[in-house]
């Protein structure tokens, strides 16, 4: 399994809708609104790196209100 953390920048006032939509994705274990350079952080678990890429670029990146993402793949357990 591949474990990753995705930082999501949203448009003004879009964080709540985005976090709810992200929580509904099958590969997402957890998602929270955070303070800082990004607005939402999501924890993802998928079978392959390609599945993480699909989740981030296709599913998360395609949500209304998402402006940018940054993905960090975990190197340990």
C-alpha positions in Angstrom: 0.0 0.0 0.0 1.1 3.6 -0.7 0.4 6.2 2.0 0.4 9.9 1.1 -0.6 13.3 2.5 -2.2 15.8 0.1 -2.2 19.5 0.9 -5.1 21.4 -0.9 -5.4 25.1 -1.5 -9.0 26.2 -1.9 -10.7 29.4 -3.1 -12.0 31.9 -0.5 -14.9 30.3 1.4 -14.5 27.0 -0.3 -12.7 24.9 2.4 -15.8 23.4 4.0 -17.3 22.1 0.7 -13.9 20.8 -0.5 -13.2 18.9 2.8 -16.6 17.2 2.7 -16.1 16.2 -0.9 -12.6 14.9 -0.2 -13.8 12.9 2.8 -16.2 11.1 0.4 -13.4 9.7 -1.8 -12.7 6.0 -1.4 -8.9 6.3 -1.0 -9.1 9.1 1.6 -8.6 8.0 5.2 -9.0 11.4 6.8 -9.3 15.0 5.7 -9.2 18.2 7.8 -9.3 22.0 7.4 -6.0 23.5 8.5 -4.4 26.9 9.0 -1.3 27.8 7.0 -0.3 27.9 3.4 -2.9 25.2 2.5 -6.5 25.0 3.6 -7.1 21.2 3.7 -4.9 18.2 4.4 -6.0 14.7 3.4 -4.5 11.4 4.2 -4.7 8.9 1.4 -4.0 5.2 1.2 -4.0 3.4 -2.2 -2.6 0.2 -3.7 -0.1 1.8 -6.1 1.5 5.2 -6.6 -0.6 5.5 -9.8 -3.7 5.3 -7.7 -2.5 8.2 -5.5 -1.8 10.2 -8.7 -5.3 9.4 -10.0 -6.9 10.5 -6.7 -4.9 13.7 -6.5 -5.0 14.8 -10.1 -8.3 13.4 -11.2 -10.5 13.4 -8.1 -9.2 16.1 -5.7 -7.9 18.4 -8.4 -11.2 18.2 -10.3 -13.3 19.4 -7.4 -14.9 22.8 -7.6 -13.0 25.2 -5.4 -9.6 23.5 -5.5 -6.9 25.8 -6.7 -3.7 23.8 -6.1 -2.4 20.6 -4.5 0.9 19.3 -3.1 1.4 15.6 -2.5 3.8 14.0 0.0 4.3 10.2 -0.3 5.2 8.5 3.0 8.5 6.6 3.0 7.7 4.6 6.1 5.0 2.6 7.8 
